[in-house]
């Protein structure tokens, strides 16, 4: 199949940049996940650990610089974007049914991520209000969602934001593929 105008392959320098960023992002994802899994046992104090707490309580490489979960969320978005740009023409050759199914999944994931993001911000705001009314200086890094398995709100919010950006871009990209290929919106 011929390459489409809007989905043409980037020039050699751009493709090399995408490959380097793709590899670096993959390494950062692997390193931060290895760190998170490796240190999670340290934060389990006999009870159910707060998921993501160990990815938020550390600033690296300097104090007060940024947290491992920030590196993870940025690397996930760049990994997805550069990977999609590297393989966009192969993906565009998939069947209409496969592309439509993938777009449906991306829309559902985007909805779920948007809901979770709004829920986390609502919890954050209510926790801050309670702490301010109690004359306690709020610390966003220690807040966790309620439930049988608590999640650190900073961690969860950054992960869900990454999911929203990735799935939102996937919906946009697949819509562009439909337009370029002249595919109808329905089967």
C-alpha positions, -999 to 999 in steps of 0.1 A, spaced: 0 0 0 12 35 -8 21 58 19 -5 85 25 2 122 23 -7 131 58 9 100 73 41 101 53 73 87 68 94 114 84 129 122 70 159 102 82 169 128 109 134 130 123 131 92 123 164 89 141 152 114 167 120 94 172 141 62 177 164 78 202 135 94 222 116 61 220 146 41 234 153 67 261 117 68 271 115 30 273 146 30 294 132 56 318 99 36 321 118 4 328 141 22 354 113 39 372 91 8 374 121 -12 386 127 14 413 90 15 422 87 -23 425 121 -26 442 113 -1 469 77 -9 474 86 -35 501 102 -7 521 69 12 523 47 -18 533 45 -15 570 28 -47 578 -5 -35 563 -17 -27 529 8 -3 513 -3 29 497 3 23 460 27 48 445 38 63 478 74 53 471 73 70 437 62 103 453 83 106 485 116 110 467 129 139 447 156 132 422 183 141 412 181 171 435 160 177 466 127 193 456 134 188 419 109 161 407 96 127 416 100 94 399 63 93 390 68 125 370 96 109 350 73 78 345 43 98 333 63 120 309 83 90 296 50 70 290 35 98 269 67 103 249 72 65 244 37 62 231 39 92 208 73 84 193 63 47 189 31 57 171 50 81 149 76 54 140 49 28 131 21 50 119 20 37 83 19 1 95 -9 9 118 -28 28 91 -28 -4 70 -48 -23 95 -84 -32 86 -112 -8 92 -127 -31 118 -93 -32 137 -89 6 136 -125 12 147 -121 -13 176 -89 3 187 -106 37 185 -135 25 206 -111 11 233 -92 44 233 -124 64 238 -134 41 267 -99 44 283 -101 82 278 -134 84 296 -122 62 325 -91 82 329 -110 115 328 -134 103 354 -106 91 377 -87 123 372 -117 144 382 -124 121 412 -88 125 423 -89 163 421 -122 162 440 -106 141 468 -76 163 468 -96 195 472 -117 180 500 -86 167 519 -70 201 516 -101 219 529 -103 196 559 -66 201 567 -68 238 563 -99 240 586 -80 219 611 -50 243 610 -28 217 595 -4 226 567 -15 203 538 11 180 523 -1 167 489 25 139 488 10 120 517 -27 120 507 -41 87 496 -75 77 482 -98 58 506 -107 22 500 -94 -13 506 -63 -6 485 -53 31 489 -35 49 461 -13 80 466 -32 108 450 -1 124 433 8 91 418 -27 82 407 -33 117 392 -1 116 371 -8 81 359 -44 89 349 -33 121 333 -8 102 312 -35 77 302 -59 105 293 -33 122 270 -23 88 254 -58 77 247 -70 111 236 -41 113 211 -49 78 199 -85 88 192 -73 118 173 -47 98 154 -72 71 144 -97 98 133 -70 112 111 -63 78 96 -100 74 89 -101 108 71 -69 101 51 -80 67 40 -115 79 32 -131 54 55 -167 59 67 -174 65 103 -195 33 104 -189 -1 90 
